[in-house]
Amino acid sequence: MQKRVLLLKGDPGVGKTTVLIKIVDSLKAKGISVGGMVSREAREGNVRVGFEIIDLNNGKRGWLARVNQKSGPQIGKYRVNLEDLENIGAKAIMEAVEKCVVVAIDEIGPMELFSSKFKQAVKEALESRKLVLAVVHAKARDQLINETNQRDDTQILKVTLGNRDALPEQLKNQVFSLL
């Protein structure tokens, strides 16, 4: 069976999001519609204060989690902003399922998994028959991740310090062959 769900896994900070963004940029440069969401560290000076969510289709931004968030589920020193996660992140995934050729999801991780809307959006992307590129947090544990890992159409790619620079080009070629 052809693998159309590509999961990028690896240790924190190894470059999974960077690999995903490079592939997304290559696809967009070729005129292929890519939607979904990415999350990025937000820093003030040298201090990480949280994580932003960015809608790949329209550039809308919000907070996934941050240190001074007043409410929401807590992970370490961060509180998850369920409202932005659902209204920007999950919505971006759903819009990509409807309108785009490729759905990008960064990331399926402990913070995102607090949201049932996010989980539902990921499930719909997986069932859509679209090409799905997703980053999976190394330590995240959830039934959704287990089911995704076990799908016949899933390929798991381990991102390491040794392969992260070559991986975007290799995957870009693989993705083009799937489209």
VOZARO-272371 format. One record per residue (C-alpha): x, y, z. Coordinates in pm, whole numbers, plus 50000, padded with zeros to 5 digits. Example, Ala and Ser with C-alpha at 12.3 -4.5 7.8 and 13.67 -1.06 7.14 Angstrom:
BEGIN
512304955050780;513674989450714;
//
This chain:
BEGIN
500005000050000;501195034849915;502245054750222;500405088050227;500675096150599;504265106250673;505055109851043;508205127851150;509385116051492;512485123751693;513835138652009;512835174052114;514915200651941;516265177351671;514635196851386;511325179451307;509445212151255;512265226051041;512145195050818;508365198750785;508555235950701;511225229950436;509005203950268;505965226850289;507945255550136;509155233149851;505605221649777;504225256949785;507045268549553;505815242749300;502265256049327;500915227449540;498335238449795;499405230050150;497425238850460;497355229850824;499245242851122;502725245751262;503825255251610;506975274451692;508805284552004;508175320152115;511045337152294;511635369552476;515365374252461;516905340452542;513895328352741;511225306052590;507865320452692;505615296952499;504615282852164;502785299851880;500345283351639;500475294451276;497845286451011;499865277050701;497135288350465;496425323650587;499265331050830;496905336551125;498725332851455;497775324951811;499135309252126;499345271752171;500735276252523;502605302052725;503965308353069;501605336753167;498415320153037;495785323753312;493835291653250;493955259353057;495625225553102;499145228153241;502275211253109;505395221253297;505485259153322;503085263753029;499295265153013;497615254052692;495405279552516;492565256752404;490715285452236;493565293851994;494425257151948;490865250051835;490025282551653;493335285151467;495055251151480;492205226251448;490365249751210;493475252250988;493665214250966;489955211650877;490275238750610;493295220650464;491285188350446;488585206950250;490695229050024;494305217149997;496215188749836;498525183650136;497695186450509;500565195650743;500245190851119;502895202751365;502585187351604;500635158651750;501945163352101;500965164752467;499705200652452;497595195752139;496125163052263;494195181552536;491805193152263;489105169652136;488565193251839;492255190251747;492095152351775;488965151451558;490635173851297;493635150151284;491325120151246;489505137250959;492815145250790;493875108750822;490575096450676;490555122450396;492815103050158;494935134850129;498685134350176;499355141450545;502715153350678;502775153651057;505245158351339;504695135651640;506175144651978;508565117352096;507025114252443;503355118552353;501135089052438;497585087252311;495215063052139;495195086351835;498975082751797;498795044951841;496105042251573;498025065251337;501245045351382;499435012851298;497725024550979;498755005950662;499255039150483;501565054250750;505325057450715;507295067051026;510465087150964;512925092551247;514545126851237;518075127151382;520955151651396;522595130051129;519755129950875;517835162250937;519675182150670;519215156350392;515715145350492;513755174950346;515145168549997;514565130950020;511025135550148;510255162749897;511005138249616;508905111449784;506005135749830;506135146949467;505925110449359;502765106149571;500965136049417;
//
